[in-house]
Amino acid sequence: MRNKIVAGNWKMNLDYSEGLALFSEVVNMVKDEATGNQQVVVCSPFIHLHSLAALANGYTNVAIGAQNAHQADAGAYTGEISAKQVKSTGAEYVILGHSERRQYFGESNELLAKKTDSALKNGLIPIFCIGETLAEREANTHFDIIKNQLAEGVFHLDAQAFGTIVLAYEPVWAIGTGVTATSAQAQEIHAFIRAELAAKYSQEVADVTTILYGGSCNAKNAAELFAQADIDGGLIGGASLKSRDFTDIVKAFN
């Protein structure tokens, strides 16, 4: 049975006290209202990680994640934070290859493969993001793009190492563009991804890999999206900054 995960990506939002206040609201609401076996992961800015990990201690279904990590364990990389440092805060997850990192910071599949290796070596669970832009979808190359991102980013791993990874599909073309991805479109890509995993590793590996939907998921469409056969949860952006909205998305698995 695949793990069902709702991961919140706070991005570059919330100062220290605001982050602690939001997280306290979220964990208490989830505790009171979530009745399923879903896992909640909050991916905060680095400044919050240690404190949130301490607050999450004791909640078996709540974990903390970072939004990025460097590929080296240490060195002269001013402003960067390593997977080893992230792990030392008590965080368990790390987002890698988010579309904003690929777009704004030029992160390549080759670099992300190294970051994935570092995360795994240091005991973190990567949430590895893949997805196509509007131009790529309109050119009908989206399946090739996703196939390449998988091949160059994570398919160098053996089946055992790959088995610890969570994937997240981001339809970049449907994020902030005014174009909406339907649940059928999302399911089509998720099914394609799972087929690629089966072809590379085995059907068994494909069947147990959690694949999150990283599009514009909200409290209104979460239940429909999560009901799709190959969608195992969501990577939530803006809605994760509002405790009520985020909790309602988590409750879609109730």
C-alpha positions as CSV (number, residue, x, y, z in Angstrom):
1,M,0.0,0.0,0.0
2,R,1.4,3.4,-1.0
3,N,1.9,6.1,1.6
4,K,-0.6,9.0,1.2
5,I,1.1,12.3,1.8
6,V,0.0,15.9,1.8
7,A,3.1,18.1,1.8
8,G,3.0,21.9,2.3
9,N,5.6,24.0,0.6
10,W,5.8,27.4,2.4
11,K,8.3,28.7,-0.2
12,M,10.0,32.0,0.9
13,N,7.2,33.0,3.2
14,L,6.6,33.7,7.0
15,D,9.1,35.1,9.5
16,Y,10.2,32.9,12.4
17,S,7.3,33.6,14.8
18,E,4.7,33.5,12.0
19,G,6.0,30.1,11.0
20,L,5.7,28.7,14.5
21,A,2.2,30.1,14.9
22,L,1.0,28.6,11.6
23,F,2.5,25.2,12.3
24,S,1.0,25.1,15.8
25,E,-2.4,25.7,14.2
26,V,-1.9,23.1,11.6
27,V,-0.8,20.3,13.9
28,N,-3.6,20.8,16.3
29,M,-6.2,21.0,13.5
30,V,-4.8,17.9,11.9
31,K,-4.8,16.1,15.2
32,D,-8.4,16.9,15.8
33,E,-9.8,16.5,12.3
34,A,-7.8,14.1,10.2
35,T,-9.0,10.6,10.6
36,G,-7.1,8.8,7.8
37,N,-3.6,7.4,7.7
38,Q,-2.2,10.2,5.7
39,Q,1.2,11.7,6.4
40,V,1.6,15.4,6.7
41,V,4.9,17.0,5.7
42,V,5.6,20.7,6.2
43,C,8.4,22.0,4.1
44,S,9.4,25.4,5.6
45,P,12.2,27.9,5.1
46,F,15.5,26.8,6.8
47,I,15.0,29.2,9.7
48,H,12.1,27.2,11.0
49,L,13.3,23.6,10.6
50,H,14.8,22.9,14.0
51,S,11.9,24.5,15.9
52,L,9.2,22.8,13.8
53,A,10.9,19.4,14.2
54,A,10.8,19.9,17.9
55,L,7.1,20.8,17.8
56,A,6.4,17.8,15.5
57,N,7.9,15.4,18.0
58,G,5.2,13.2,19.3
59,Y,3.0,13.5,16.2
60,T,3.4,10.3,14.3
61,N,1.7,11.5,11.2
62,V,3.5,14.9,10.9
63,A,7.1,15.4,9.6
64,I,9.2,18.4,8.6
65,G,11.1,18.9,5.3
66,A,13.4,21.5,3.7
67,Q,12.8,23.0,0.3
68,N,16.3,22.5,-1.1
69,A,19.8,21.2,-0.1
70,H,23.2,21.5,-1.6
71,Q,24.9,18.4,-3.2
72,A,28.1,18.7,-1.0
73,D,28.2,17.9,2.7
74,A,30.4,20.9,3.5
75,G,32.6,23.4,1.8
76,A,33.1,27.0,0.6
77,Y,29.5,27.4,-0.8
78,T,28.5,30.7,0.8
79,G,24.7,30.9,1.5
80,E,24.1,27.2,0.9
81,I,22.9,24.5,3.3
82,S,23.8,20.8,2.9
83,A,21.6,17.8,3.3
84,K,23.7,16.8,6.3
85,Q,22.9,20.2,8.0
86,V,19.2,19.8,7.1
87,K,19.2,16.3,8.7
88,S,20.8,17.7,11.8
89,T,17.7,19.9,12.4
90,G,15.4,17.0,12.8
91,A,13.9,17.3,9.3
92,E,13.1,14.1,7.5
93,Y,12.3,15.3,3.9
94,V,13.7,17.6,1.3
95,I,12.1,18.9,-1.8
96,L,14.5,18.6,-4.8
97,G,14.0,19.9,-8.4
98,H,11.0,22.1,-7.7
99,S,10.0,23.9,-10.9
100,E,11.0,27.3,-9.3
101,R,14.5,25.9,-8.6
102,R,14.8,24.7,-12.2
103,Q,13.5,27.9,-13.6
104,Y,15.1,30.6,-11.4
105,F,18.3,28.9,-10.4
106,G,19.0,26.8,-13.5
107,E,19.1,23.5,-11.7
108,S,19.7,20.7,-14.2
109,N,18.8,17.0,-14.1
110,E,22.5,16.2,-13.6
111,L,22.8,18.5,-10.6
112,L,19.6,17.1,-9.1
113,A,20.9,13.6,-9.4
114,K,23.9,14.7,-7.2
115,K,21.5,16.4,-4.8
116,T,19.4,13.2,-4.6
117,D,22.5,11.1,-3.8
118,S,23.5,13.5,-1.0
119,A,20.0,13.6,0.5
120,L,19.8,9.8,0.5
121,K,23.3,9.4,1.9
122,N,22.3,11.7,4.8
123,G,19.1,9.9,5.6
124,L,16.6,12.4,4.1
125,I,13.6,11.4,1.9
126,P,13.7,13.4,-1.3
127,I,10.4,14.7,-2.8
128,F,11.7,14.8,-6.3
129,C,9.8,17.1,-8.6
130,I,9.2,16.7,-12.3
131,G,6.9,18.3,-14.8
132,E,6.6,20.2,-18.1
133,T,6.1,23.9,-19.0
134,L,3.2,25.3,-21.1
135,A,5.5,25.5,-24.2
136,E,6.5,21.8,-23.8
137,R,3.0,20.7,-23.4
138,E,1.8,22.7,-26.4
139,A,4.7,21.2,-28.4
140,N,3.5,17.7,-27.3
141,T,6.9,16.9,-25.8
142,H,5.6,16.6,-22.2
143,F,6.0,12.9,-22.0
144,D,9.5,13.1,-23.3
145,I,10.4,15.8,-20.9
146,I,9.2,13.8,-17.9
147,K,10.9,10.7,-19.1
148,N,14.1,12.6,-19.4
149,Q,13.8,14.1,-16.0
150,L,13.4,10.7,-14.5
151,A,16.2,9.1,-16.5
152,E,18.7,11.8,-15.7
153,G,17.6,12.7,-12.2
154,V,16.8,9.5,-10.4
155,F,17.1,6.4,-12.6
156,H,20.7,6.0,-11.8
157,L,19.6,4.7,-8.4
158,D,19.1,1.0,-7.7
159,A,15.7,-0.3,-6.8
160,Q,16.4,-0.2,-3.1
161,A,17.5,3.4,-3.0
162,F,14.8,4.5,-5.4
163,G,12.2,2.9,-3.1
164,T,12.7,5.6,-0.5
165,I,11.9,8.5,-2.9
166,V,8.6,10.4,-3.2
167,L,7.9,11.9,-6.6
168,A,5.9,15.0,-7.3
169,Y,4.4,15.9,-10.6
170,E,4.2,19.7,-11.3
171,P,2.2,20.7,-14.3
172,V,4.1,24.0,-14.6
173,W,1.8,25.0,-17.4
174,A,-1.1,25.0,-15.0
175,I,0.5,27.0,-12.2
176,G,-0.3,30.7,-12.2
177,T,-1.1,30.7,-15.9
178,G,-4.9,30.7,-15.8
179,V,-4.9,27.3,-17.4
180,T,-6.4,24.6,-15.2
181,A,-5.3,20.9,-15.3
182,T,-8.3,18.5,-14.9
183,S,-8.1,15.5,-12.7
184,A,-8.1,13.3,-15.8
185,Q,-5.1,15.2,-17.2
186,A,-3.3,14.8,-13.9
187,Q,-4.1,11.1,-13.7
188,E,-2.9,10.5,-17.2
189,I,0.6,11.8,-16.4
190,H,0.7,10.0,-13.0
191,A,-0.2,6.8,-14.8
192,F,2.6,7.4,-17.3
193,I,5.1,8.1,-14.6
194,R,4.1,4.8,-12.8
195,A,4.5,2.9,-16.1
196,E,8.0,4.4,-16.5
197,L,8.9,3.1,-13.0
198,A,7.6,-0.3,-13.8
199,A,9.7,-0.4,-17.0
200,K,12.8,0.7,-15.3
201,Y,12.6,-1.2,-12.0
202,S,9.5,-3.5,-11.6
203,Q,5.8,-3.4,-11.2
204,E,6.3,-3.9,-7.5
205,V,8.4,-0.8,-7.2
206,A,6.0,1.2,-9.3
207,D,3.0,0.1,-7.2
208,V,4.6,1.2,-3.9
209,T,6.0,4.6,-5.1
210,T,4.1,7.6,-3.8
211,I,3.5,10.2,-6.5
212,L,2.1,13.6,-5.4
213,Y,0.3,16.1,-7.5
214,G,1.9,19.5,-7.4
215,G,-0.5,21.6,-9.4
216,S,-3.1,24.0,-8.1
217,C,-4.5,21.7,-5.5
218,N,-7.0,23.3,-3.0
219,A,-9.7,22.3,-0.6
220,K,-12.3,22.3,-3.4
221,N,-10.6,19.9,-5.8
222,A,-8.4,17.8,-3.5
223,A,-10.9,15.0,-3.0
224,E,-11.4,14.6,-6.8
225,L,-7.7,14.6,-7.4
226,F,-6.8,12.2,-4.6
227,A,-9.5,9.8,-5.8
228,Q,-7.6,9.2,-9.0
229,A,-5.9,5.8,-9.1
230,D,-2.3,7.0,-9.4
231,I,-2.4,10.2,-7.4
232,D,-1.2,9.6,-3.8
233,G,-1.5,13.1,-2.4
234,G,-0.4,16.6,-3.0
235,L,2.5,19.1,-2.9
236,I,0.7,22.2,-1.8
237,G,1.9,25.7,-2.3
238,G,-0.2,28.8,-1.4
239,A,-3.0,26.8,0.4
240,S,-0.4,25.5,2.8
241,L,0.0,29.0,4.2
242,K,-3.6,29.0,5.6
243,S,-4.2,26.5,8.3
244,R,-7.9,26.0,7.5
245,D,-7.3,25.5,3.8
246,F,-4.4,23.1,4.3
247,T,-6.2,21.0,6.9
248,D,-9.2,20.7,4.6
249,I,-6.9,19.3,1.9
250,V,-5.4,16.9,4.4
251,K,-9.0,15.8,5.3
252,A,-9.7,14.9,1.7
253,F,-8.1,11.5,2.7
254,N,-10.5,11.0,5.6
